[in-house]
Amino acid sequence: MARGILKQDPDASVLVVSALDQQQVLKDAIKLGASDFIVKPFDKDCLTGALDKLVESK
């Protein structure tokens, strides 16, 4: 999915949300161009922090 989004808009920020806490999933997401990655379940502060990082990086 990240690959398709970034193909349409190379400047997009992609935040991957997954129920899997596996290092390989994280590595693959980053390799495909994801900007950040959070694992479910997450709290509001975790999501807000990830979104703040994405906004600050732009």
C-alpha distance matrix in Angstrom:
0.0 3.8 5.4 5.2 6.4 8.7 9.9 11.0 12.4 13.1 15.0 12.4 12.4 9.4 10.8 9.3 11.6 12.4 15.6 15.9 18.1 17.8 18.2 16.2 13.0 13.8 14.7 11.6 9.4 12.1 12.5 9.0 10.2 9.7 13.0 13.9 13.4 15.5 16.6 17.8 20.5 20.8 23.5 23.6 24.8 21.9 19.4 21.8 22.3 18.6 18.4 21.8 20.7 17.9 20.5 23.1 21.1 20.9
3.8 0.0 3.8 5.5 5.2 6.1 8.4 10.0 10.4 10.3 11.9 9.5 9.2 6.4 8.6 8.0 11.2 12.7 16.3 16.4 17.8 17.4 17.1 15.4 12.5 12.2 12.8 10.2 7.4 9.2 9.8 6.4 6.6 6.2 9.5 11.0 11.4 14.2 16.0 17.8 20.5 20.2 22.8 22.7 23.3 20.4 18.0 20.1 20.0 16.3 16.1 19.2 17.7 14.8 17.5 19.8 17.6 17.5
5.4 3.8 0.0 3.8 5.5 5.3 6.0 8.7 9.8 9.4 12.0 10.7 11.4 9.5 12.1 11.6 14.8 16.0 19.4 19.0 20.4 19.4 18.8 16.5 14.1 14.2 13.8 10.8 9.0 10.4 9.6 5.8 6.9 8.4 11.8 13.9 14.5 17.6 19.3 21.3 24.1 23.9 26.5 26.4 26.9 23.9 21.6 23.6 23.4 19.6 19.4 22.2 20.4 17.4 20.0 22.0 19.3 19.0
5.2 5.5 3.8 0.0 3.8 5.5 5.0 6.4 8.6 9.6 12.3 10.7 12.2 10.6 13.4 13.2 16.0 17.4 20.7 20.9 22.8 22.1 21.9 19.7 17.0 17.3 17.3 14.2 12.3 13.9 13.4 9.6 10.2 11.1 14.1 16.2 16.8 19.5 21.1 22.6 25.2 25.1 27.5 27.1 28.1 25.3 22.6 24.4 24.8 21.1 20.3 23.2 22.0 18.7 20.8 23.3 20.9 20.0
6.4 5.2 5.5 3.8 0.0 3.8 5.4 5.3 6.1 7.7 9.5 7.3 9.0 7.9 11.1 11.8 14.7 16.8 20.4 21.0 22.6 22.4 22.2 20.6 17.6 17.2 17.7 15.2 12.4 13.5 13.9 10.3 9.5 9.7 12.0 14.2 15.4 17.9 20.0 21.4 23.9 23.3 25.3 24.5 25.4 22.9 20.0 21.4 21.9 18.4 17.1 20.0 19.0 15.5 17.3 20.0 17.9 16.7
8.7 6.1 5.3 5.5 3.8 0.0 3.8 5.3 4.8 4.5 7.0 6.1 8.2 8.1 11.7 12.8 16.3 18.4 22.1 22.2 23.3 22.8 21.9 20.3 17.8 17.0 16.7 14.5 12.0 12.1 12.0 8.8 7.3 8.7 10.7 13.7 15.5 18.6 21.1 23.0 25.6 24.7 26.7 25.9 26.2 23.6 21.0 22.1 22.0 18.4 17.4 19.8 18.2 14.7 16.6 18.8 16.1 14.9
9.9 8.4 6.0 5.0 5.4 3.8 0.0 3.8 5.6 5.8 9.4 9.3 11.9 11.8 15.3 16.0 19.3 21.1 24.7 24.7 26.1 25.2 24.4 22.3 20.0 19.6 19.0 16.4 14.5 14.9 13.9 10.5 10.1 12.1 14.4 17.3 18.9 22.0 24.3 26.1 28.7 28.1 30.1 29.4 29.9 27.3 24.6 25.8 25.8 22.2 21.1 23.5 22.0 18.5 20.1 22.3 19.5 18.0
11.0 10.0 8.7 6.4 5.3 5.3 3.8 0.0 3.8 6.5 9.1 8.6 11.8 12.2 15.7 16.9 19.9 22.1 25.7 26.2 27.8 27.4 26.8 25.0 22.4 21.9 21.8 19.2 16.9 17.4 17.1 13.6 12.7 13.9 15.7 18.5 20.2 22.9 25.2 26.7 29.1 28.3 30.1 28.9 29.7 27.5 24.4 25.3 25.8 22.4 20.7 23.1 22.1 18.4 19.5 22.0 19.7 17.7
12.4 10.4 9.8 8.6 6.1 4.8 5.6 3.8 0.0 3.8 5.4 5.5 9.1 10.5 14.2 16.1 19.3 22.0 25.7 26.2 27.3 27.2 26.3 24.9 22.4 21.3 21.2 19.2 16.5 16.4 16.5 13.5 11.5 12.5 13.4 16.6 18.8 21.6 24.4 26.0 28.3 27.1 28.6 27.2 27.5 25.5 22.5 23.0 23.3 20.0 18.2 20.1 19.1 15.4 16.1 18.5 16.2 14.0
13.1 10.3 9.4 9.6 7.7 4.5 5.8 6.5 3.8 0.0 3.8 5.6 8.5 10.2 14.0 15.9 19.5 22.0 25.7 25.8 26.5 26.0 24.6 23.3 21.2 19.7 19.2 17.5 15.1 14.2 14.1 11.5 9.2 11.0 11.7 15.3 17.9 21.1 24.0 26.2 28.6 27.2 28.8 27.6 27.5 25.2 22.6 23.1 22.7 19.4 18.0 19.6 18.0 14.5 15.6 17.4 14.5 12.7
15.0 11.9 12.0 12.3 9.5 7.0 9.4 9.1 5.4 3.8 0.0 3.8 6.6 9.5 13.0 15.7 19.1 22.1 25.8 26.2 26.6 26.5 25.1 24.3 22.1 20.2 20.0 18.9 16.1 14.8 15.5 13.4 10.3 11.1 10.6 14.1 17.2 20.2 23.5 25.6 27.7 25.9 27.0 25.5 25.2 23.2 20.6 20.6 20.2 17.2 15.5 16.6 15.1 11.6 12.2 13.9 11.3 9.0
12.4 9.5 10.7 10.7 7.3 6.1 9.3 8.6 5.5 5.6 3.8 0.0 3.8 6.3 9.8 12.6 15.8 18.9 22.6 23.3 23.9 24.2 23.3 22.6 20.0 18.2 18.7 17.5 14.2 13.6 14.9 12.5 9.5 9.2 9.0 12.0 14.6 17.3 20.4 22.2 24.4 22.7 23.9 22.4 22.4 20.4 17.6 17.8 17.9 14.7 12.9 14.7 13.7 9.9 10.9 13.4 11.3 9.6
12.4 9.2 11.4 12.2 9.0 8.2 11.9 11.8 9.1 8.5 6.6 3.8 0.0 3.8 6.6 9.8 13.0 16.2 19.9 20.6 20.9 21.4 20.5 20.3 17.7 15.5 16.4 15.8 12.2 11.4 13.6 11.8 8.6 7.0 5.8 8.4 11.2 13.8 17.2 19.1 21.2 19.3 20.5 19.2 18.9 16.8 14.2 14.6 14.3 11.0 9.6 11.6 10.3 6.7 8.6 11.1 9.2 8.6
9.4 6.4 9.5 10.6 7.9 8.1 11.8 12.2 10.5 10.2 9.5 6.3 3.8 0.0 3.8 6.3 9.6 12.6 16.4 17.1 17.7 18.2 17.7 17.4 14.4 12.6 14.0 13.0 9.3 9.5 11.9 9.8 7.5 4.8 5.2 6.8 8.6 11.2 14.2 16.1 18.4 17.0 18.7 18.0 18.2 15.6 13.0 14.3 14.3 10.6 9.9 12.8 11.5 8.5 11.2 13.7 12.0 12.1
10.8 8.6 12.1 13.4 11.1 11.7 15.3 15.7 14.2 14.0 13.0 9.8 6.6 3.8 0.0 3.8 6.5 9.8 13.4 14.4 14.8 15.9 15.8 16.1 13.0 11.1 13.3 13.0 9.2 9.7 12.9 11.6 9.7 6.1 5.8 4.9 5.6 7.6 10.7 12.6 14.8 13.2 15.1 14.6 14.9 12.0 9.6 11.6 11.5 7.8 8.0 11.3 10.3 8.2 11.3 13.7 12.6 13.6
9.3 8.0 11.6 13.2 11.8 12.8 16.0 16.9 16.1 15.9 15.7 12.6 9.8 6.3 3.8 0.0 3.8 6.4 10.2 10.9 11.8 12.8 13.2 13.3 9.8 8.6 11.3 10.7 7.2 9.0 12.0 10.7 10.1 6.6 8.0 6.3 4.6 6.3 8.4 10.4 13.0 12.3 15.0 15.4 16.0 12.8 10.8 13.7 13.6 10.1 11.1 14.5 13.4 11.8 15.0 17.2 16.0 17.2
11.6 11.2 14.8 16.0 14.7 16.3 19.3 19.9 19.3 19.5 19.1 15.8 13.0 9.6 6.5 3.8 0.0 3.8 7.1 8.9 10.2 12.1 13.5 14.1 10.6 10.0 13.4 13.0 10.0 12.2 15.2 14.2 13.9 10.4 11.3 8.8 5.9 5.1 5.7 6.8 9.4 9.2 12.2 13.1 14.3 11.2 9.5 12.9 13.4 10.5 11.8 15.3 14.8 13.8 16.8 19.1 18.5 19.9
12.4 12.7 16.0 17.4 16.8 18.4 21.1 22.1 22.0 22.0 22.1 18.9 16.2 12.6 9.8 6.4 3.8 0.0 3.8 5.3 7.4 9.4 11.6 12.1 8.7 9.2 12.7 12.3 10.3 13.0 15.6 14.9 15.5 12.4 13.9 11.2 7.7 6.6 5.0 5.8 8.7 9.9 13.5 15.3 16.5 13.3 12.3 16.0 16.3 13.6 15.3 18.7 18.0 17.3 20.4 22.5 21.7 23.2
15.6 16.3 19.4 20.7 20.4 22.1 24.7 25.7 25.7 25.7 25.8 22.6 19.9 16.4 13.4 10.2 7.1 3.8 0.0 3.8 6.5 9.2 12.3 13.2 10.3 11.3 14.9 14.8 13.4 16.2 18.7 18.2 19.0 16.0 17.4 14.5 10.8 8.7 5.5 4.7 7.1 9.6 13.3 15.8 17.3 14.3 14.0 17.8 18.1 16.0 18.0 21.2 20.8 20.5 23.5 25.5 24.9 26.7
15.9 16.4 19.0 20.9 21.0 22.2 24.7 26.2 26.2 25.8 26.2 23.3 20.6 17.1 14.4 10.9 8.9 5.3 3.8 0.0 3.8 5.6 9.0 9.8 7.5 9.1 12.4 12.5 12.0 14.7 16.8 16.9 18.2 15.6 17.3 14.4 10.7 9.5 6.5 7.6 9.9 12.0 15.8 18.4 19.3 16.0 16.1 19.8 19.5 17.2 19.6 22.6 21.5 21.3 24.7 26.3 25.3 27.3
18.1 17.8 20.4 22.8 22.6 23.3 26.1 27.8 27.3 26.5 26.6 23.9 20.9 17.7 14.8 11.8 10.2 7.4 6.5 3.8 0.0 3.8 6.7 8.9 7.7 8.0 11.3 12.5 12.3 14.1 16.5 17.4 18.3 15.7 16.8 13.6 10.0 8.7 6.1 8.3 10.3 11.7 15.3 18.1 18.3 14.8 15.7 19.2 18.3 16.2 19.2 21.7 20.3 20.7 24.2 25.2 24.3 26.7
17.8 17.4 19.4 22.1 22.4 22.8 25.2 27.4 27.2 26.0 26.5 24.2 21.4 18.2 15.9 12.8 12.1 9.4 9.2 5.6 3.8 0.0 3.8 5.5 5.4 6.6 8.8 10.2 11.0 12.8 14.4 15.8 17.3 15.4 16.9 14.2 11.1 11.0 9.3 11.8 14.0 15.2 18.8 21.4 21.4 17.7 18.5 21.8 20.6 18.2 21.1 23.5 21.6 21.8 25.5 26.3 24.9 27.3
18.2 17.1 18.8 21.9 22.2 21.9 24.4 26.8 26.3 24.6 25.1 23.3 20.5 17.7 15.8 13.2 13.5 11.6 12.3 9.0 6.7 3.8 0.0 3.8 5.5 5.1 6.1 8.6 9.9 10.7 12.1 14.3 15.6 14.1 15.4 13.2 10.8 11.7 11.1 14.3 16.5 17.0 20.3 22.6 22.0 18.3 19.2 22.2 20.3 17.8 20.9 22.9 20.5 20.8 24.5 24.9 23.2 25.8
16.2 15.4 16.5 19.7 20.6 20.3 22.3 25.0 24.9 23.3 24.3 22.6 20.3 17.4 16.1 13.3 14.1 12.1 13.2 9.8 8.9 5.5 3.8 0.0 3.8 5.3 5.0 6.0 8.5 9.9 10.3 12.2 14.3 13.5 15.6 14.1 12.0 13.6 13.0 16.0 18.5 19.3 22.8 24.9 24.6 20.8 21.1 24.2 22.6 19.7 22.3 24.6 22.1 21.8 25.6 26.2 24.1 26.3
13.0 12.5 14.1 17.0 17.6 17.8 20.0 22.4 22.4 21.2 22.1 20.0 17.7 14.4 13.0 9.8 10.6 8.7 10.3 7.5 7.7 5.4 5.5 3.8 0.0 3.8 5.5 5.2 6.1 8.7 9.8 10.6 12.6 11.2 13.6 11.9 9.4 10.9 10.5 13.2 16.0 16.8 20.4 22.2 22.4 18.6 18.4 21.6 20.5 17.4 19.7 22.4 20.3 19.5 23.3 24.4 22.5 24.4
13.8 12.2 14.2 17.3 17.2 17.0 19.6 21.9 21.3 19.7 20.2 18.2 15.5 12.6 11.1 8.6 10.0 9.2 11.3 9.1 8.0 6.6 5.1 5.3 3.8 0.0 3.8 5.5 5.2 6.2 8.5 10.0 10.9 9.1 10.7 8.8 6.7 8.9 9.5 13.0 15.6 15.6 18.8 20.4 20.0 16.2 16.2 19.1 17.5 14.4 17.0 19.3 16.9 16.5 20.3 21.1 19.1 21.4
14.7 12.8 13.8 17.3 17.7 16.7 19.0 21.8 21.2 19.2 20.0 18.7 16.4 14.0 13.3 11.3 13.4 12.7 14.9 12.4 11.3 8.8 6.1 5.0 5.5 3.8 0.0 3.8 5.5 5.3 6.0 8.6 10.0 9.6 11.4 10.6 9.7 12.4 13.3 16.8 19.4 19.3 22.4 23.8 23.1 19.4 19.4 21.9 20.1 16.9 19.3 21.3 18.5 17.9 21.7 22.1 19.6 21.8
11.6 10.2 10.8 14.2 15.2 14.5 16.4 19.2 19.2 17.5 18.9 17.5 15.8 13.0 13.0 10.7 13.0 12.3 14.8 12.5 12.5 10.2 8.6 6.0 5.2 5.5 3.8 0.0 3.8 5.5 5.0 6.2 8.7 8.8 11.7 11.5 10.6 13.5 14.3 17.3 20.1 20.3 23.6 24.8 24.7 20.9 20.3 23.0 21.6 18.2 20.0 22.5 19.9 18.6 22.3 23.2 20.6 22.2
9.4 7.4 9.0 12.3 12.4 12.0 14.5 16.9 16.5 15.1 16.1 14.2 12.2 9.3 9.2 7.2 10.0 10.3 13.4 12.0 12.3 11.0 9.9 8.5 6.1 5.2 5.5 3.8 0.0 3.8 5.4 5.2 6.5 5.4 8.5 8.3 7.7 10.9 12.3 15.2 18.1 17.9 20.9 21.8 21.7 18.1 17.1 19.7 18.5 14.9 16.5 19.1 16.7 15.2 18.8 20.1 17.7 19.1
12.1 9.2 10.4 13.9 13.5 12.1 14.9 17.4 16.4 14.2 14.8 13.6 11.4 9.5 9.7 9.0 12.2 13.0 16.2 14.7 14.1 12.8 10.7 9.9 8.7 6.2 5.3 5.5 3.8 0.0 3.8 5.4 5.1 4.7 6.7 7.3 8.1 11.7 13.9 17.2 19.9 19.1 21.8 22.4 21.7 18.1 17.4 19.4 17.7 14.2 15.9 17.9 15.0 13.7 17.3 18.0 15.2 16.9
12.5 9.8 9.6 13.4 13.9 12.0 13.9 17.1 16.5 14.1 15.5 14.9 13.6 11.9 12.9 12.0 15.2 15.6 18.7 16.8 16.5 14.4 12.1 10.3 9.8 8.5 6.0 5.0 5.4 3.8 0.0 3.8 5.4 7.2 9.7 11.0 11.7 15.3 17.1 20.4 23.1 22.7 25.4 26.1 25.5 22.0 21.1 23.1 21.5 17.9 19.4 21.3 18.3 16.8 20.2 20.8 17.7 19.0
9.0 6.4 5.8 9.6 10.3 8.8 10.5 13.6 13.5 11.5 13.4 12.5 11.8 9.8 11.6 10.7 14.2 14.9 18.2 16.9 17.4 15.8 14.3 12.2 10.6 10.0 8.6 6.2 5.2 5.4 3.8 0.0 3.8 6.0 9.4 11.1 11.9 15.4 17.3 20.1 22.9 22.5 25.3 25.7 25.5 22.1 20.7 22.7 21.6 17.9 18.7 21.0 18.5 16.3 19.5 20.7 17.7 18.4
10.2 6.6 6.9 10.2 9.5 7.3 10.1 12.7 11.5 9.2 10.3 9.5 8.6 7.5 9.7 10.1 13.9 15.5 19.0 18.2 18.3 17.3 15.6 14.3 12.6 10.9 10.0 8.7 6.5 5.1 5.4 3.8 0.0 3.8 6.3 9.0 10.9 14.6 17.2 20.0 22.7 21.7 24.0 24.0 23.5 20.4 18.8 20.3 19.1 15.4 15.9 17.9 15.3 12.9 16.0 17.1 14.0 14.6
9.7 6.2 8.4 11.1 9.7 8.7 12.1 13.9 12.5 11.0 11.1 9.2 7.0 4.8 6.1 6.6 10.4 12.4 16.0 15.6 15.7 15.4 14.1 13.5 11.2 9.1 9.6 8.8 5.4 4.7 7.2 6.0 3.8 0.0 3.8 5.6 7.4 11.0 13.7 16.5 19.1 18.0 20.3 20.2 19.9 16.7 15.1 16.8 15.8 12.0 12.7 15.1 12.7 10.5 13.9 15.3 12.8 13.8
13.0 9.5 11.8 14.1 12.0 10.7 14.4 15.7 13.4 11.7 10.6 9.0 5.8 5.2 5.8 8.0 11.3 13.9 17.4 17.3 16.8 16.9 15.4 15.6 13.6 10.7 11.4 11.7 8.5 6.7 9.7 9.4 6.3 3.8 0.0 3.8 7.2 10.6 14.0 16.9 19.1 17.3 19.0 18.6 17.7 14.8 13.3 14.4 12.9 9.3 10.0 11.8 9.1 7.1 10.6 11.7 9.3 10.8
13.9 11.0 13.9 16.2 14.2 13.7 17.3 18.5 16.6 15.3 14.1 12.0 8.4 6.8 4.9 6.3 8.8 11.2 14.5 14.4 13.6 14.2 13.2 14.1 11.9 8.8 10.6 11.5 8.3 7.3 11.0 11.1 9.0 5.6 3.8 0.0 3.8 7.0 10.5 13.5 15.7 13.8 15.7 15.7 14.8 11.5 10.5 12.2 10.6 7.0 8.8 10.9 8.5 7.7 11.5 12.5 11.0 13.1
13.4 11.4 14.5 16.8 15.4 15.5 18.9 20.2 18.8 17.9 17.2 14.6 11.2 8.6 5.6 4.6 5.9 7.7 10.8 10.7 10.0 11.1 10.8 12.0 9.4 6.7 9.7 10.6 7.7 8.1 11.7 11.9 10.9 7.4 7.2 3.8 0.0 3.8 6.9 10.1 12.4 11.2 13.7 14.5 14.1 10.5 9.8 12.5 11.3 8.0 10.4 13.0 11.2 10.8 14.5 15.7 14.6 16.7
15.5 14.2 17.6 19.5 17.9 18.6 22.0 22.9 21.6 21.1 20.2 17.3 13.8 11.2 7.6 6.3 5.1 6.6 8.7 9.5 8.7 11.0 11.7 13.6 10.9 8.9 12.4 13.5 10.9 11.7 15.3 15.4 14.6 11.0 10.6 7.0 3.8 0.0 3.8 6.7 8.8 7.4 10.2 11.5 11.5 7.8 7.6 10.9 10.2 7.7 10.5 13.1 12.2 12.5 15.7 17.1 16.8 19.0
16.6 16.0 19.3 21.1 20.0 21.1 24.3 25.2 24.4 24.0 23.5 20.4 17.2 14.2 10.7 8.4 5.7 5.0 5.5 6.5 6.1 9.3 11.1 13.0 10.5 9.5 13.3 14.3 12.3 13.9 17.1 17.3 17.2 13.7 14.0 10.5 6.9 3.8 0.0 3.8 6.1 6.4 10.0 12.3 12.9 9.4 9.8 13.4 13.1 11.2 13.8 16.6 15.9 16.2 19.4 20.8 20.6 22.7
17.8 17.8 21.3 22.6 21.4 23.0 26.1 26.7 26.0 26.2 25.6 22.2 19.1 16.1 12.6 10.4 6.8 5.8 4.7 7.6 8.3 11.8 14.3 16.0 13.2 13.0 16.8 17.3 15.2 17.2 20.4 20.1 20.0 16.5 16.9 13.5 10.1 6.7 3.8 0.0 2.9 4.9 8.5 11.2 12.7 10.1 10.1 13.8 14.4 13.0 15.1 18.0 18.1 18.3 21.1 22.9 23.0 24.9
20.5 20.5 24.1 25.2 23.9 25.6 28.7 29.1 28.3 28.6 27.7 24.4 21.2 18.4 14.8 13.0 9.4 8.7 7.1 9.9 10.3 14.0 16.5 18.5 16.0 15.6 19.4 20.1 18.1 19.9 23.1 22.9 22.7 19.1 19.1 15.7 12.4 8.8 6.1 2.9 0.0 3.8 6.9 10.0 11.9 9.8 10.3 13.8 14.7 14.0 16.0 18.7 19.2 19.8 22.2 24.0 24.5 26.4
20.8 20.2 23.9 25.1 23.3 24.7 28.1 28.3 27.1 27.2 25.9 22.7 19.3 17.0 13.2 12.3 9.2 9.9 9.6 12.0 11.7 15.2 17.0 19.3 16.8 15.6 19.3 20.3 17.9 19.1 22.7 22.5 21.7 18.0 17.3 13.8 11.2 7.4 6.4 4.9 3.8 0.0 3.8 6.8 8.2 6.1 7.0 10.2 11.1 10.9 12.9 15.2 16.0 16.9 19.1 20.7 21.6 23.6
23.5 22.8 26.5 27.5 25.3 26.7 30.1 30.1 28.6 28.8 27.0 23.9 20.5 18.7 15.1 15.0 12.2 13.5 13.3 15.8 15.3 18.8 20.3 22.8 20.4 18.8 22.4 23.6 20.9 21.8 25.4 25.3 24.0 20.3 19.0 15.7 13.7 10.2 10.0 8.5 6.9 3.8 0.0 3.8 5.5 5.4 6.6 8.7 10.1 11.1 12.7 14.4 15.8 17.2 18.8 20.3 21.8 23.7
23.6 22.7 26.4 27.1 24.5 25.9 29.4 28.9 27.2 27.6 25.5 22.4 19.2 18.0 14.6 15.4 13.1 15.3 15.8 18.4 18.1 21.4 22.6 24.9 22.2 20.4 23.8 24.8 21.8 22.4 26.1 25.7 24.0 20.2 18.6 15.7 14.5 11.5 12.3 11.2 10.0 6.8 3.8 0.0 3.8 5.5 5.2 6.0 8.5 10.0 10.6 12.0 14.2 15.5 16.4 18.1 20.0 21.6
24.8 23.3 26.9 28.1 25.4 26.2 29.9 29.7 27.5 27.5 25.2 22.4 18.9 18.2 14.9 16.0 14.3 16.5 17.3 19.3 18.3 21.4 22.0 24.6 22.4 20.0 23.1 24.7 21.7 21.7 25.5 25.5 23.5 19.9 17.7 14.8 14.1 11.5 12.9 12.7 11.9 8.2 5.5 3.8 0.0 3.8 5.5 5.0 5.9 8.5 9.8 10.2 12.1 14.2 15.1 16.0 18.1 20.3
21.9 20.4 23.9 25.3 22.9 23.6 27.3 27.5 25.5 25.2 23.2 20.4 16.8 15.6 12.0 12.8 11.2 13.3 14.3 16.0 14.8 17.7 18.3 20.8 18.6 16.2 19.4 20.9 18.1 18.1 22.0 22.1 20.4 16.7 14.8 11.5 10.5 7.8 9.4 10.1 9.8 6.1 5.4 5.5 3.8 0.0 3.8 5.5 5.2 6.2 8.7 9.9 10.7 12.6 14.4 15.4 16.7 19.1
19.4 18.0 21.6 22.6 20.0 21.0 24.6 24.4 22.5 22.6 20.6 17.6 14.2 13.0 9.6 10.8 9.5 12.3 14.0 16.1 15.7 18.5 19.2 21.1 18.4 16.2 19.4 20.3 17.1 17.4 21.1 20.7 18.8 15.1 13.3 10.5 9.8 7.6 9.8 10.1 10.3 7.0 6.6 5.2 5.5 3.8 0.0 3.8 5.4 5.2 6.2 8.5 10.0 10.8 12.4 14.2 15.5 17.3
21.8 20.1 23.6 24.4 21.4 22.1 25.8 25.3 23.0 23.1 20.6 17.8 14.6 14.3 11.6 13.7 12.9 16.0 17.8 19.8 19.2 21.8 22.2 24.2 21.6 19.1 21.9 23.0 19.7 19.4 23.1 22.7 20.3 16.8 14.4 12.2 12.5 10.9 13.4 13.8 13.8 10.2 8.7 6.0 5.0 5.5 3.8 0.0 3.8 5.5 5.1 6.0 8.6 9.9 10.5 12.1 14.2 15.8
22.3 20.0 23.4 24.8 21.9 22.0 25.8 25.8 23.3 22.7 20.2 17.9 14.3 14.3 11.5 13.6 13.4 16.3 18.1 19.5 18.3 20.6 20.3 22.6 20.5 17.5 20.1 21.6 18.5 17.7 21.5 21.6 19.1 15.8 12.9 10.6 11.3 10.2 13.1 14.4 14.7 11.1 10.1 8.5 5.9 5.2 5.4 3.8 0.0 3.8 5.5 5.1 6.2 8.7 10.0 10.5 12.3 14.7
18.6 16.3 19.6 21.1 18.4 18.4 22.2 22.4 20.0 19.4 17.2 14.7 11.0 10.6 7.8 10.1 10.5 13.6 16.0 17.2 16.2 18.2 17.8 19.7 17.4 14.4 16.9 18.2 14.9 14.2 17.9 17.9 15.4 12.0 9.3 7.0 8.0 7.7 11.2 13.0 14.0 10.9 11.1 10.0 8.5 6.2 5.2 5.5 3.8 0.0 3.8 5.5 5.2 6.4 8.8 10.0 10.8 13.0
18.4 16.1 19.4 20.3 17.1 17.4 21.1 20.7 18.2 18.0 15.5 12.9 9.6 9.9 8.0 11.1 11.8 15.3 18.0 19.6 19.2 21.1 20.9 22.3 19.7 17.0 19.3 20.0 16.5 15.9 19.4 18.7 15.9 12.7 10.0 8.8 10.4 10.5 13.8 15.1 16.0 12.9 12.7 10.6 9.8 8.7 6.2 5.1 5.5 3.8 0.0 3.8 5.4 5.1 6.3 8.6 9.9 11.2
21.8 19.2 22.2 23.2 20.0 19.8 23.5 23.1 20.1 19.6 16.6 14.7 11.6 12.8 11.3 14.5 15.3 18.7 21.2 22.6 21.7 23.5 22.9 24.6 22.4 19.3 21.3 22.5 19.1 17.9 21.3 21.0 17.9 15.1 11.8 10.9 13.0 13.1 16.6 18.0 18.7 15.2 14.4 12.0 10.2 9.9 8.5 6.0 5.1 5.5 3.8 0.0 3.8 5.4 5.1 6.1 8.6 10.2
20.7 17.7 20.4 22.0 19.0 18.2 22.0 22.1 19.1 18.0 15.1 13.7 10.3 11.5 10.3 13.4 14.8 18.0 20.8 21.5 20.3 21.6 20.5 22.1 20.3 16.9 18.5 19.9 16.7 15.0 18.3 18.5 15.3 12.7 9.1 8.5 11.2 12.2 15.9 18.1 19.2 16.0 15.8 14.2 12.1 10.7 10.0 8.6 6.2 5.2 5.4 3.8 0.0 3.8 5.5 5.1 6.1 8.9
17.9 14.8 17.4 18.7 15.5 14.7 18.5 18.4 15.4 14.5 11.6 9.9 6.7 8.5 8.2 11.8 13.8 17.3 20.5 21.3 20.7 21.8 20.8 21.8 19.5 16.5 17.9 18.6 15.2 13.7 16.8 16.3 12.9 10.5 7.1 7.7 10.8 12.5 16.2 18.3 19.8 16.9 17.2 15.5 14.2 12.6 10.8 9.9 8.7 6.4 5.1 5.4 3.8 0.0 3.8 5.5 5.2 6.7
20.5 17.5 20.0 20.8 17.3 16.6 20.1 19.5 16.1 15.6 12.2 10.9 8.6 11.2 11.3 15.0 16.8 20.4 23.5 24.7 24.2 25.5 24.5 25.6 23.3 20.3 21.7 22.3 18.8 17.3 20.2 19.5 16.0 13.9 10.6 11.5 14.5 15.7 19.4 21.1 22.2 19.1 18.8 16.4 15.1 14.4 12.4 10.5 10.0 8.8 6.3 5.1 5.5 3.8 0.0 3.8 5.5 5.5
23.1 19.8 22.0 23.3 20.0 18.8 22.3 22.0 18.5 17.4 13.9 13.4 11.1 13.7 13.7 17.2 19.1 22.5 25.5 26.3 25.2 26.3 24.9 26.2 24.4 21.1 22.1 23.2 20.1 18.0 20.8 20.7 17.1 15.3 11.7 12.5 15.7 17.1 20.8 22.9 24.0 20.7 20.3 18.1 16.0 15.4 14.2 12.1 10.5 10.0 8.6 6.1 5.1 5.5 3.8 0.0 3.8 5.5
21.1 17.6 19.3 20.9 17.9 16.1 19.5 19.7 16.2 14.5 11.3 11.3 9.2 12.0 12.6 16.0 18.5 21.7 24.9 25.3 24.3 24.9 23.2 24.1 22.5 19.1 19.6 20.6 17.7 15.2 17.7 17.7 14.0 12.8 9.3 11.0 14.6 16.8 20.6 23.0 24.5 21.6 21.8 20.0 18.1 16.7 15.5 14.2 12.3 10.8 9.9 8.6 6.1 5.2 5.5 3.8 0.0 3.8
20.9 17.5 19.0 20.0 16.7 14.9 18.0 17.7 14.0 12.7 9.0 9.6 8.6 12.1 13.6 17.2 19.9 23.2 26.7 27.3 26.7 27.3 25.8 26.3 24.4 21.4 21.8 22.2 19.1 16.9 19.0 18.4 14.6 13.8 10.8 13.1 16.7 19.0 22.7 24.9 26.4 23.6 23.7 21.6 20.3 19.1 17.3 15.8 14.7 13.0 11.2 10.2 8.9 6.7 5.5 5.5 3.8 0.0
